[in-house]
């Protein structure tokens, strides 16, 4: 990431006041889940003296997980004890923080940051400008320029109970026109270019030039544009280096990747549309059976009635439909839920065969678009191979790999591919973490469905919960193109969604120790909400089932007290490779 890009992205992340909120959402769990297994708790780590922790030992009555009776040492952390929170900082670092955050409060500096950065570079020269950035903004929020440069800071933070997530964040310095061209070239298939009106594409899942530059309106998130397969291979190698560095820096480290860096985004667009259309078709069939008002997990289609409906609609011949619902488990209960329905999409066939979608008007399966070319087919498979390679490196290096969330028109495919990695690699421990953006209206449905699948299949569920990074862009795109805004209506609704999803996962941890969650937030009220729920459920920080994450250089008063209290806390820090990039 260039200094210009870094300061521009920092300016967009200007923070505001946070409303306090307390939520106690109603619970909804499937009654058809497979029996839950209880994993033996990990040994408790001995905590050395820490002034911010007030532990009140209470007798542990039994192991039956009755939330009213079971109590461990209660967690109480004083986030106002600044002496303890900032004891890892020297005076120079504290003065730098004070300067940087006060500069971020000046509106004109935020609004005109690009112009001021360019002017500073011209007046000071590149060398002096870089030195100034390292002394201020860059030094505050970026761990270092290469893997060696970040080690002192990582080791220093570890001494105070705080780890790191190495995040590769180099972006091309493209003009808006260059970004739009790259996006249109990589998101539109050759068949679509030759016959623009062919197929049955929804406008949300088609590339639109006015939103081709995906950097616009994005806060604290990297953006990758597809160039060619060689560049994707290079980015995969960089991710591998970050994974290895994370594994070498600490036990059970974390690393983050972004799916759009690993292949042609055309596949993500088209596969996302397939998944969404199949889900809409399921909801359409549920409405036919009078179950439209149920939650995603509650909807269960009566199998015989479903077969009859599909036959009458002409989706396929009766024998073919019968074959769809045969298998070791599928349909044995006489009903089909959304998880069963999703399993009908077979990812072992050719990629182009996955792009068959149901037409709600005719009921027949139709091709989403014309067939992929042989080159496009190869590109899509190569993306899946890169993802698999990264997951294997994470497993080998003892690193938890978090797949970042992206725009809603890419996200269904990203989540599905991440889910497939979890099914494969999360058998013995949580290696792969999916990211859920809780500003989305569908966040709770997505979390509950994925948790339920992990319970049925017996693998470790891993989630990173965030509020979201693409709100302004998503809303503008929905309004301009003409589809439903996917974002919750206001900040309070997003808070409620975050706490609802978080409580659900915490309850899953309470009942089944195979779930893990990263609470990635700078919201102190959300952190306190988490601690309160953990106390109620008798969850101990030393079990390493609940993690906390903040950006490097922000909210030290949250990160360090949590780390000193025995929680696994990580700072999302940026490292840059040593080779030269265009600035």
C-alpha positions as CSV (number, residue, x, y, z in Angstrom):
1,X,0.0,0.0,0.0
2,X,1.4,3.4,-1.0
3,X,1.6,6.2,1.6
4,X,-1.0,8.1,-0.5
5,X,-3.4,5.2,-0.5
6,X,-2.8,4.6,3.2
7,X,-3.6,8.1,4.3
8,X,-6.7,8.2,2.0
9,X,-8.1,5.0,3.5
10,X,-7.3,6.3,7.0
11,X,-9.2,9.5,6.4
12,X,-12.3,7.5,5.3
13,X,-12.2,5.6,8.7
14,X,-12.8,8.7,10.7
15,X,-14.7,7.6,13.8
16,X,-17.8,9.0,15.5
17,X,-19.7,8.6,18.8
18,X,-21.0,5.2,19.7
19,X,-24.5,4.7,21.2
20,X,-24.7,2.4,24.1
21,X,-27.1,-0.5,23.5
22,X,-28.1,-3.7,25.3
23,X,-29.8,-6.4,23.4
24,X,-31.4,-9.7,24.5
25,X,-32.7,-11.3,21.3
26,X,-35.0,-14.3,21.2
27,X,-33.3,-17.5,20.4
28,X,-34.1,-19.9,17.6
29,X,-32.3,-23.2,17.1
30,X,-33.1,-26.1,14.9
31,X,-34.7,-29.1,16.7
32,X,-33.4,-31.5,14.1
33,X,-29.7,-30.9,14.6
34,X,-27.4,-33.9,15.2
35,X,-26.4,-34.6,18.8
36,X,-23.9,-32.1,20.2
37,X,-20.5,-33.4,21.4
38,X,-18.7,-32.0,24.4
39,X,-15.0,-31.4,23.8
40,X,-12.7,-31.7,26.8
41,X,-11.7,-28.2,28.0
42,X,-8.2,-27.0,27.3
43,X,-5.9,-26.6,30.4
44,X,-6.3,-23.3,32.1
45,X,-3.4,-21.0,31.7
46,X,-2.0,-19.5,34.9
47,X,-2.6,-15.7,34.9
48,X,0.0,-13.5,36.5
49,X,-1.0,-10.4,38.4
50,X,-2.9,-7.8,36.5
51,X,-4.5,-4.7,38.1
52,X,-7.4,-4.6,35.6
53,X,-8.8,-8.0,36.4
54,X,-11.1,-8.6,39.3
55,X,-11.6,-12.3,39.6
56,X,-14.3,-13.6,42.0
57,X,-14.0,-17.4,42.3
58,X,-17.3,-19.2,42.4
59,X,-17.8,-22.9,42.8
60,X,-18.3,-24.9,39.6
61,X,-21.3,-27.0,40.4
62,X,-21.4,-29.4,37.5
63,X,-20.6,-29.9,33.8
64,X,-24.2,-30.0,32.5
65,X,-24.0,-26.4,31.2
66,X,-27.0,-25.1,32.9
67,X,-26.6,-21.4,32.3
68,X,-28.1,-20.4,35.6
69,X,-26.1,-22.8,37.8
70,X,-22.7,-23.1,36.1
71,X,-20.2,-20.4,37.0
72,X,-16.4,-20.0,36.5
73,X,-14.3,-17.1,37.7
74,X,-16.3,-14.1,36.7
75,X,-14.6,-11.7,34.2
76,X,-14.4,-8.1,35.1
77,X,-12.2,-5.7,33.2
78,X,-11.7,-2.0,33.9
79,X,-11.4,-0.3,30.6
80,X,-10.9,3.1,32.3
81,X,-7.6,2.1,33.9
82,X,-5.5,3.9,31.4
83,X,-2.2,3.3,33.4
84,X,-2.5,-0.4,32.8
85,X,-4.0,-0.1,29.2
86,X,-1.1,2.1,28.0
87,X,1.8,0.8,30.0
88,X,3.2,-0.8,26.8
89,X,3.6,2.7,25.2
90,X,6.5,5.1,25.8
91,X,6.0,8.8,25.9
92,X,6.9,9.3,22.2
93,X,4.3,6.7,21.1
94,X,1.6,8.3,23.3
95,X,2.3,11.8,21.9
96,X,2.2,10.4,18.4
97,X,-1.2,8.8,19.1
98,X,-2.5,12.1,20.5
99,X,-1.3,14.0,17.5
100,X,-2.7,11.6,14.9
101,X,-6.1,11.2,16.4
102,X,-6.5,15.0,16.9
103,X,-5.5,15.5,13.2
104,X,-8.2,13.0,12.2
105,X,-10.8,15.2,13.9
106,X,-10.1,18.2,11.6
107,X,-12.7,18.0,8.9
108,X,-10.7,19.8,6.2
109,X,-7.8,17.5,6.6
110,X,-10.0,14.5,6.2
111,X,-12.0,15.9,3.2
112,X,-8.9,17.2,1.4
113,X,-6.5,14.4,2.4
114,X,-5.5,13.4,-1.1
115,X,-4.7,16.9,-2.2
116,X,-2.8,17.6,1.0
117,X,-0.8,14.3,0.6
118,X,0.2,15.2,-3.0
119,X,1.1,18.7,-2.0
120,X,3.3,17.4,0.9
121,X,5.1,15.0,-1.5
122,X,5.9,17.9,-3.8
123,X,7.1,20.2,-1.1
124,X,9.0,17.7,1.0
125,X,10.2,15.2,-1.6
126,X,9.5,11.5,-1.5
127,X,12.2,10.6,1.0
128,X,11.2,13.3,3.6
129,X,7.5,12.6,3.0
130,X,7.9,8.9,3.8
131,X,9.9,9.8,6.9
132,X,7.1,12.1,8.1
133,X,4.5,9.4,7.4
134,X,6.4,6.9,9.5
135,X,6.6,9.3,12.3
136,X,2.8,9.9,12.2
137,X,0.0,8.1,10.5
138,X,1.9,5.3,8.9
139,X,3.8,4.6,12.1
140,X,0.6,4.6,14.2
141,X,-1.4,2.1,12.1
142,X,1.1,0.0,10.1
143,X,3.3,-2.6,11.7
144,X,6.2,-2.3,9.2
145,X,7.4,-2.5,5.6
146,X,8.5,-6.1,5.6
147,X,8.3,-9.2,7.7
148,X,11.6,-8.4,9.6
149,X,10.5,-4.9,10.4
150,X,7.3,-6.0,12.1
151,X,8.9,-8.5,14.5
152,X,9.9,-6.0,17.3
153,X,6.4,-4.6,17.5
154,X,4.8,-8.1,17.4
155,X,7.1,-9.4,20.2
156,X,6.5,-6.2,22.3
157,X,2.7,-6.5,22.0
158,X,2.9,-10.3,22.8
159,X,4.6,-9.4,26.1
160,X,1.5,-7.6,27.1
161,X,-0.9,-10.3,25.9
162,X,-1.7,-9.0,22.4
163,X,-1.0,-10.9,19.2
164,X,-1.2,-9.9,15.6
165,X,-2.9,-10.7,12.3
166,X,-0.6,-10.2,9.4
167,X,-2.5,-8.5,6.6
168,X,-1.1,-8.0,3.1
169,X,-2.4,-4.7,1.8
170,X,-0.5,-3.6,-1.2
171,X,-2.9,-2.1,-3.8
172,X,-2.2,-0.9,-7.3
173,X,-2.3,2.9,-7.8
174,X,-4.9,2.9,-10.6
175,X,-6.9,5.7,-11.9
176,X,-10.6,5.4,-11.7
177,X,-10.8,4.7,-15.5
178,X,-8.1,2.0,-15.2
179,X,-10.0,0.4,-12.3
180,X,-13.3,0.4,-14.2
181,X,-11.7,-1.1,-17.3
182,X,-10.1,-3.9,-15.3
183,X,-13.3,-4.7,-13.5
184,X,-15.4,-4.8,-16.7
185,X,-12.8,-7.0,-18.5
186,X,-12.6,-9.5,-15.6
187,X,-16.3,-9.6,-14.6
188,X,-17.8,-10.1,-18.1
189,X,-17.4,-13.5,-19.8
190,X,-16.4,-13.7,-23.5
191,X,-19.9,-15.1,-24.3
192,X,-21.6,-12.1,-22.6
193,X,-19.3,-9.7,-24.6
194,X,-20.4,-11.4,-27.8
195,X,-24.1,-11.6,-26.9
196,X,-24.8,-9.0,-24.2
197,X,-28.5,-9.8,-24.0
198,X,-28.1,-13.6,-23.7
199,X,-28.8,-15.5,-20.6
200,X,-30.9,-14.7,-17.6
201,X,-28.7,-12.5,-15.4
202,X,-30.0,-10.3,-12.5
203,X,-28.8,-6.7,-12.6
204,X,-27.3,-7.0,-9.1
205,X,-24.9,-9.7,-10.3
206,X,-23.8,-8.1,-13.5
207,X,-20.8,-5.8,-13.7
208,X,-21.7,-2.1,-14.0
209,X,-19.1,0.4,-15.1
210,X,-20.2,3.2,-12.8
211,X,-19.3,1.0,-9.9
212,X,-16.4,-0.7,-11.5
213,X,-13.9,1.1,-9.2
214,X,-14.7,-0.9,-6.0
215,X,-12.4,1.4,-3.9
216,X,-15.1,4.1,-3.7
217,X,-16.8,4.5,-0.4
218,X,-14.9,1.7,1.3
219,X,-13.6,2.0,4.8
220,X,-10.5,0.0,6.0
221,X,-10.6,-2.7,3.3
222,X,-8.2,-3.7,0.6
223,X,-9.3,-3.8,-3.0
224,X,-7.9,-6.1,-5.7
225,X,-8.4,-5.9,-9.4
226,X,-7.8,-8.9,-11.7
227,X,-5.1,-8.6,-14.2
228,X,-4.0,-12.1,-15.1
229,X,-3.3,-15.5,-13.6
230,X,0.4,-14.8,-13.0
231,X,-0.6,-11.9,-10.7
232,X,-3.0,-14.1,-8.8
233,X,-0.2,-16.6,-8.3
234,X,2.1,-13.8,-7.0
235,X,-0.6,-12.7,-4.5
236,X,-1.1,-16.3,-3.4
237,X,2.6,-16.5,-2.7
238,X,2.5,-13.3,-0.7
239,X,-0.4,-14.7,1.4
240,X,1.6,-17.9,1.9
241,X,4.5,-15.8,3.2
242,X,2.1,-14.0,5.6
243,X,0.8,-17.4,6.8
244,X,4.3,-18.6,7.5
245,X,5.3,-15.4,9.2
246,X,2.1,-15.6,11.4
247,X,3.0,-19.2,12.3
248,X,6.6,-18.2,13.2
249,X,5.5,-15.2,15.2
250,X,3.2,-17.0,17.6
251,X,1.4,-20.3,18.4
252,X,-2.1,-20.4,16.8
253,X,-1.5,-17.2,14.9
254,X,-4.0,-15.6,12.5
255,X,-3.7,-14.5,8.9
256,X,-6.3,-13.0,6.5
257,X,-6.9,-13.4,2.8
258,X,-9.2,-11.9,0.2
259,X,-10.9,-14.1,-2.4
260,X,-10.8,-11.5,-5.1
261,X,-7.0,-11.5,-5.0
262,X,-7.0,-15.2,-6.0
263,X,-8.8,-15.3,-9.3
264,X,-11.1,-13.9,-11.9
265,X,-14.1,-12.3,-10.2
266,X,-16.5,-13.3,-13.0
267,X,-16.9,-16.7,-11.4
268,X,-17.7,-15.1,-8.0
269,X,-20.4,-13.0,-9.6
270,X,-22.1,-15.8,-11.5
271,X,-21.8,-18.4,-8.8
272,X,-23.3,-15.9,-6.3
273,X,-26.2,-15.4,-8.5
274,X,-26.8,-19.2,-8.8
275,X,-26.7,-19.6,-5.0
276,X,-29.1,-16.7,-4.4
277,X,-31.6,-17.9,-7.1
278,X,-31.6,-21.4,-5.7
279,X,-32.4,-19.9,-2.3
280,X,-35.2,-17.8,-3.7
281,X,-36.6,-20.9,-5.4
282,X,-36.6,-22.7,-2.1
283,X,-38.4,-19.8,-0.4
284,X,-40.9,-19.8,-3.3
285,X,-41.6,-23.5,-2.7
286,X,-41.9,-22.9,1.0
287,X,-44.5,-20.2,0.4
288,X,-46.5,-22.7,-1.6
289,X,-46.5,-24.9,1.4
290,X,-47.6,-22.0,3.7
291,X,-44.2,-21.6,5.4
292,X,-43.1,-18.2,4.2
293,X,-43.2,-16.5,7.6
294,X,-40.7,-19.0,9.2
295,X,-37.0,-18.3,9.8
296,X,-34.5,-19.8,7.5
297,X,-33.8,-22.8,9.7
298,X,-37.4,-23.5,10.5
299,X,-38.5,-23.8,6.9
300,X,-38.8,-27.5,6.1
301,X,-40.5,-28.6,2.8
302,X,-42.6,-31.7,2.9
303,X,-40.7,-34.1,0.6
304,X,-43.6,-35.7,-1.3
305,X,-45.4,-32.4,-1.8
306,X,-42.1,-30.9,-3.0
307,X,-41.6,-33.7,-5.6
308,X,-45.1,-33.2,-6.8
309,X,-44.6,-29.4,-7.2
310,X,-41.4,-29.9,-9.1
311,X,-43.0,-32.4,-11.4
312,X,-46.0,-30.2,-12.1
313,X,-43.7,-27.2,-12.8
314,X,-41.7,-29.3,-15.4
315,X,-38.4,-28.8,-13.7
316,X,-37.4,-32.4,-14.6
317,X,-38.9,-35.8,-15.1
318,X,-40.3,-37.6,-12.0
319,X,-37.5,-40.1,-12.1
320,X,-34.9,-37.4,-12.2
321,X,-36.5,-35.6,-9.3
322,X,-36.6,-38.9,-7.3
323,X,-32.9,-39.3,-7.9
324,X,-32.2,-35.8,-6.6
325,X,-33.5,-36.6,-3.1
326,X,-31.8,-40.0,-2.7
327,X,-28.7,-40.5,-0.5
328,X,-27.5,-41.5,2.8
329,X,-29.3,-38.8,4.8
330,X,-31.2,-36.5,2.3
331,X,-34.9,-36.6,2.8
332,X,-35.0,-39.5,5.3
333,X,-37.0,-37.4,7.7
334,X,-39.6,-36.8,5.0
335,X,-38.7,-33.1,4.8
336,X,-36.1,-31.0,3.2
337,X,-34.6,-27.9,4.8
338,X,-32.4,-25.2,3.3
339,X,-29.2,-27.0,4.2
340,X,-30.4,-30.1,2.4
341,X,-31.5,-27.9,-0.6
342,X,-28.0,-26.3,-0.8
343,X,-26.4,-29.7,-0.9
344,X,-28.1,-30.4,-4.2
345,X,-25.7,-27.9,-5.9
346,X,-22.9,-30.2,-6.9
347,X,-19.4,-28.6,-7.0
348,X,-17.7,-31.6,-8.5
349,X,-19.0,-31.0,-12.1
350,X,-17.7,-28.6,-14.6
351,X,-18.0,-25.0,-13.5
352,X,-20.3,-24.1,-16.4
353,X,-22.7,-26.8,-15.3
354,X,-23.1,-25.1,-11.9
355,X,-24.7,-22.1,-13.6
356,X,-28.1,-23.7,-14.0
357,X,-30.8,-21.8,-12.2
358,X,-34.6,-22.2,-11.7
359,X,-36.9,-19.8,-13.5
360,X,-39.7,-18.9,-11.1
361,X,-42.0,-18.1,-13.9
362,X,-41.6,-21.3,-15.9
363,X,-40.3,-23.5,-13.2
364,X,-37.6,-24.9,-15.5
365,X,-33.9,-25.0,-15.2
366,X,-32.1,-22.5,-17.4
367,X,-28.5,-21.7,-18.1
368,X,-27.5,-18.5,-16.4
369,X,-25.3,-17.6,-19.4
370,X,-23.6,-19.2,-22.3
371,X,-20.9,-21.7,-21.6
372,X,-17.5,-20.7,-20.3
373,X,-14.6,-20.8,-22.7
374,X,-11.9,-23.4,-22.0
375,X,-9.7,-20.6,-20.7
376,X,-12.3,-19.3,-18.4
377,X,-13.0,-22.8,-17.1
378,X,-9.3,-23.2,-16.3
379,X,-9.3,-19.8,-14.6
380,X,-12.2,-20.7,-12.3
381,X,-10.6,-24.0,-11.3
382,X,-7.3,-22.3,-10.7
383,X,-9.0,-20.0,-8.2
384,X,-10.3,-23.0,-6.2
385,X,-6.8,-24.5,-6.3
386,X,-5.2,-21.4,-4.8
387,X,-7.7,-21.3,-2.0
388,X,-7.0,-25.0,-1.3
389,X,-3.3,-24.4,-1.3
390,X,-3.6,-21.5,1.2
391,X,-5.8,-23.6,3.5
392,X,-3.2,-26.4,3.5
393,X,-0.4,-24.0,4.4
394,X,-2.5,-22.6,7.3
395,X,-3.1,-26.1,8.6
396,X,0.6,-27.0,8.3
397,X,1.8,-23.8,10.0
398,X,-0.8,-23.8,12.9
399,X,-2.4,-20.6,11.6
400,X,-6.1,-19.7,11.7
401,X,-7.0,-18.4,8.2
402,X,-9.7,-15.8,8.1
403,X,-11.4,-15.2,4.7
404,X,-12.4,-11.5,4.5
405,X,-16.0,-10.5,3.5
406,X,-16.5,-8.5,0.4
407,X,-19.3,-6.9,-1.6
408,X,-22.7,-8.6,-1.5
409,X,-22.6,-9.4,-5.2
410,X,-19.5,-11.5,-4.6
411,X,-20.2,-12.7,-1.0
412,X,-22.5,-15.7,-1.5
413,X,-19.9,-17.4,-3.6
414,X,-17.1,-16.4,-1.2
415,X,-19.1,-17.8,1.8
416,X,-19.8,-21.0,0.0
417,X,-16.2,-21.6,-1.0
418,X,-15.1,-20.8,2.6
419,X,-17.7,-23.2,3.9
420,X,-16.3,-25.9,1.7
421,X,-12.8,-25.2,3.1
422,X,-14.2,-25.4,6.7
423,X,-15.8,-28.8,5.9
424,X,-12.5,-30.1,4.7
425,X,-10.0,-28.5,7.1
426,X,-11.9,-27.8,10.3
427,X,-12.1,-31.5,11.3
428,X,-9.7,-31.4,14.2
429,X,-9.6,-27.7,15.1
430,X,-10.8,-24.4,13.8
431,X,-8.5,-23.5,10.9
432,X,-10.7,-21.6,8.5
433,X,-12.8,-18.6,9.7
434,X,-15.6,-17.1,7.7
435,X,-16.4,-13.4,8.1
436,X,-19.9,-12.2,8.6
437,X,-20.8,-8.5,8.0
438,X,-23.6,-7.7,10.6
439,X,-24.8,-4.6,8.8
440,X,-26.4,-7.0,6.3
441,X,-30.1,-7.8,6.8
442,X,-29.4,-11.5,6.2
443,X,-26.5,-11.8,8.6
444,X,-28.3,-13.8,11.3
445,X,-29.8,-16.3,8.8
446,X,-26.3,-16.9,7.3
447,X,-24.7,-17.4,10.8
448,X,-27.4,-19.8,12.0
449,X,-27.4,-21.9,8.8
450,X,-23.6,-22.3,8.9
451,X,-23.6,-23.1,12.6
452,X,-26.3,-25.7,12.0
453,X,-24.4,-27.3,9.2
454,X,-21.2,-27.6,11.4
455,X,-23.2,-29.3,14.1
456,X,-24.7,-31.8,11.7
457,X,-21.4,-32.7,10.1
458,X,-19.3,-32.4,13.2
459,X,-16.6,-29.9,12.2
460,X,-15.4,-26.8,14.0
461,X,-17.3,-23.6,13.2
462,X,-15.1,-20.5,13.0
463,X,-16.5,-17.0,12.6
464,X,-15.2,-13.5,12.5
465,X,-18.0,-11.0,13.3
466,X,-17.6,-7.4,11.9
467,X,-20.1,-4.6,11.3
468,X,-19.0,-4.1,7.7
469,X,-16.8,-2.0,5.3
470,X,-18.9,-1.4,2.2
471,X,-22.0,0.4,3.4
472,X,-21.8,3.6,1.3
473,X,-20.9,1.7,-1.8
474,X,-23.5,-1.0,-1.4
475,X,-26.3,1.5,-0.8
476,X,-25.4,3.7,-3.7
477,X,-25.2,0.7,-6.0
478,X,-28.5,-0.7,-4.9
479,X,-30.3,2.7,-5.4
480,X,-28.7,3.4,-8.8
481,X,-29.1,0.0,-10.3
482,X,-32.5,-0.7,-8.7
483,X,-32.5,-3.6,-6.3
484,X,-33.2,-3.9,-2.6
485,X,-30.7,-2.2,-0.2
486,X,-28.9,-5.2,1.5
487,X,-27.9,-3.0,4.5
488,X,-29.8,-2.6,7.8
489,X,-31.7,0.7,8.0
490,X,-29.6,2.3,10.7
491,X,-26.7,2.0,13.1
492,X,-28.9,0.7,16.0
493,X,-30.3,-2.0,13.8
494,X,-26.7,-3.1,12.9
495,X,-25.8,-3.2,16.6
496,X,-28.8,-5.4,17.3
497,X,-27.9,-7.7,14.5
498,X,-24.2,-7.9,15.7
499,X,-25.3,-8.7,19.2
500,X,-27.9,-11.2,18.0
501,X,-25.3,-13.1,15.9
502,X,-22.7,-12.9,18.6
503,X,-25.1,-14.3,21.3
504,X,-26.1,-17.2,19.0
505,X,-22.4,-18.2,18.5
506,X,-21.6,-17.8,22.2
507,X,-24.6,-20.1,23.0
508,X,-23.2,-22.6,20.5
509,X,-19.8,-22.4,22.3
510,X,-21.6,-22.9,25.6
511,X,-23.4,-26.1,24.3
512,X,-20.8,-27.4,21.9
513,X,-17.1,-26.4,22.4
514,X,-16.4,-26.9,18.7
515,X,-17.4,-23.3,17.8
516,X,-15.1,-20.3,17.9
517,X,-15.6,-16.6,17.3
518,X,-13.5,-13.6,16.6
519,X,-15.2,-10.5,18.0
520,X,-13.7,-7.9,15.7
521,X,-14.9,-4.5,17.0
522,X,-13.8,-1.2,18.4
523,X,-17.1,-0.8,20.1
524,X,-16.5,-1.0,23.9
525,X,-20.2,-1.7,24.6
526,X,-20.0,-4.8,22.3
527,X,-16.9,-6.0,24.2
528,X,-18.7,-5.5,27.5
529,X,-21.8,-7.3,26.1
530,X,-19.5,-10.2,25.2
531,X,-18.0,-10.4,28.6
532,X,-21.4,-10.2,30.3
533,X,-22.7,-13.1,28.2
534,X,-19.6,-15.1,28.9
535,X,-20.1,-14.6,32.6
536,X,-23.7,-15.7,32.3
537,X,-22.7,-18.8,30.4
538,X,-19.7,-19.7,32.4
539,X,-17.2,-19.3,29.5
540,X,-13.6,-18.8,30.5
541,X,-11.2,-16.7,28.4
542,X,-8.5,-19.3,28.8
543,X,-10.5,-21.9,26.8
544,X,-9.5,-19.9,23.7
545,X,-13.0,-20.1,22.1
546,X,-13.6,-16.3,22.1
547,X,-11.1,-14.0,20.5
548,X,-11.0,-10.2,20.2
549,X,-9.6,-8.1,17.3
550,X,-8.9,-4.5,16.7
551,X,-6.9,-2.5,14.2
552,X,-3.3,-1.8,15.1
553,X,-3.1,1.7,16.7
554,X,-6.7,1.9,17.6
555,X,-8.5,1.3,21.0
556,X,-5.5,0.3,23.0
557,X,-7.7,0.8,26.1
558,X,-9.7,-2.3,24.9
559,X,-7.0,-4.5,23.4
560,X,-4.4,-4.5,26.2
561,X,-6.7,-5.0,29.2
562,X,-8.3,-7.9,27.4
563,X,-5.0,-9.4,26.6
564,X,-3.8,-9.0,30.2
565,X,-7.0,-10.7,31.4
566,X,-6.1,-13.9,29.6
567,X,-8.1,-13.4,26.3
568,X,-6.6,-14.1,23.0
569,X,-6.5,-10.6,21.4
570,X,-5.1,-9.7,18.0
571,X,-4.3,-6.4,16.3
572,X,-4.9,-6.4,12.5
573,X,-1.6,-5.1,11.4
574,X,-0.2,-4.5,7.9
575,X,3.0,-5.8,6.6
576,X,4.5,-4.8,3.2
577,X,6.7,-7.0,1.0
578,X,10.2,-5.9,0.3
579,X,9.9,-5.8,-3.5
580,X,9.1,-2.5,-5.2
581,X,5.5,-1.7,-6.1
582,X,4.1,1.2,-8.1
583,X,3.2,4.0,-5.7
